[in-house]
């Protein structure tokens, strides 16, 4: 961020490509339209099976990766939480190495609360044997859900954008839903296009700013810090690993 200030003529952008997924862009439009009122709470699940199974996998090396599944995938869900709600002021969490023999977390559970009292719940997992991406946003009069992600690996379900309104006729608790299907991933192209446009025109970066990155990194370390037991266990594993 200091280097950015010293070089005002240059563009610096960080890769939060999930903001450019079709489902997320549509959910953003729905939320900002106000058709369902203000956000009450959010819930995000982002999980996969452990990468390659290779004992030399870089994601399992604390010195290279810096963190476990929370850093690998959870950071993107945290960025989306901020994208919809802004900054959070309170964190409760539990992290664990439930299955894989690594010195990092393979599951992270967190509750985050913002200044308005809205709560976001995160589960980031390296033991989600059936890969999953789900972001649920529940509002005063309805909801929008982004379920699935048409990633390049095709290991996640294709994407559905689901929305519904509460208390429709007799369907309390099971309202009619509007569903939109997506099986393409424009995120990489759109992210790069915005970066190139900012370079060519001098426009400020809108998505993936250094502030976005700084704030979401604070959330990551806040989740680690909120579970002192995990930090102690991780420190012991790191000491054993380095002997």
QUIPEBEL-V531023 format. One record per residue. PSI is psi in whole degrees, 0 to 359 (999 if undefined). D_CENTER is the distance of its C-alpha to the mean C-alpha in Angstrom with 1 decimal. Layout:
# QUIPEBEL-V531023
<<PSI;D_CENTER> <PSI;D_CENTER>>
This chain:
# QUIPEBEL-V531023
<<325;22.0> <320;25.7> <324;26.3> <318;24.7> <326;27.2> <346;30.0> <68;29.4> <342;28.9> <358;30.1> <160;27.2> <130;23.7> <121;20.7> <139;17.3> <144;14.1> <88;12.2> <69;9.0> <343;10.3> <336;7.7> <339;9.3> <4;12.5> <143;12.1> <314;15.0> <319;13.5> <318;11.0> <320;14.1> <319;16.3> <321;14.3> <317;14.3> <317;18.1> <314;18.7> <313;17.2> <342;19.1> <336;22.2> <7;22.7> <335;24.1> <10;22.6> <198;22.8> <154;20.4> <135;17.1> <312;18.0> <164;14.9> <152;11.5> <129;10.3> <132;7.3> <125;8.5> <111;7.3> <156;10.5> <166;13.4> <153;16.9> <137;17.6> <254;18.0> <345;21.7> <356;23.5> <125;25.3> <343;26.2> <15;25.8> <131;22.2> <331;20.8> <341;17.5> <359;19.9> <110;21.7> <325;20.6> <334;22.6> <312;20.7> <326;17.1> <341;17.1> <172;14.9> <223;14.1> <333;11.2> <321;9.1> <321;9.8> <313;9.9> <320;6.7> <329;5.1> <328;5.0> <322;3.0> <322;0.8> <321;4.0> <321;5.1> <323;5.1> <313;6.8> <323;9.0> <324;9.6> <330;11.1> <347;12.6> <200;13.2> <153;13.6> <150;13.9> <350;17.1> <139;17.2> <134;15.4> <141;16.6> <161;15.5> <129;16.9> <152;16.2> <154;18.5> <89;19.8> <332;20.9> <308;22.2> <143;21.9> <73;24.5> <165;22.3> <18;22.3> <168;18.5> <139;16.3> <357;15.7> <139;14.0> <131;12.2> <132;12.6> <147;11.9> <130;13.3> <139;12.8> <136;15.4> <183;16.0> <333;19.6> <358;20.3> <3;19.7> <140;16.7> <137;14.6> <134;11.0> <131;10.8> <136;8.3> <115;9.7> <126;8.7> <139;11.9> <4;14.3> <29;16.9> <87;15.5> <330;18.6> <106;17.8> <142;14.6> <137;12.2> <119;9.3> <127;9.8> <120;8.7> <130;11.8> <111;13.1> <131;16.6> <182;19.1> <322;22.7> <5;24.3> <200;21.8> <161;18.3> <137;16.1> <130;14.0> <113;12.2> <116;13.2> <169;13.2> <117;12.4> <69;15.5> <167;14.6> <331;17.5> <343;18.2> <19;18.6> <351;17.6> <159;15.1> <150;16.8> <159;17.5> <136;15.6> <135;17.1> <116;16.6> <131;18.4> <150;19.9> <161;22.7> <140;24.9> <159;26.1> <55;29.8> <108;31.1> <232;34.7> <359;35.2> <49;31.6> <124;30.3> <350;27.3> <62;27.3> <159;27.3> <146;27.7> <149;24.5> <126;24.0> <134;22.0> <132;21.2> <143;20.8> <131;19.2> <23;19.7> <155;19.3> <97;16.5> <2;17.5> <317;14.4> <315;16.1> <317;19.3> <321;18.1> <314;16.1> <322;19.3> <319;21.6> <318;20.2> <313;20.6> <320;24.1> <320;25.0> <322;24.2> <316;26.4> <324;29.2> <344;29.3> <6;28.3> <148;25.7> <150;23.1> <134;19.6> <315;17.5> <133;13.9> <38;12.8> <168;15.6> <328;16.5> <317;16.0> <313;12.3> <314;12.1> <315;14.5> <321;12.9> <329;9.4> <323;11.7> <322;13.7> <317;11.1> <308;10.7> <333;14.4> <323;14.9> <317;13.4> <313;15.7> <334;18.6> <355;18.4> <82;19.5> <328;22.8> <316;24.0> <320;21.2> <321;21.9> <316;25.5> <320;25.1> <320;23.0> <321;25.7> <319;28.4> <321;26.7> <320;26.4> <316;30.1> <320;31.2> <323;29.4> <354;31.1> <999;34.5>>
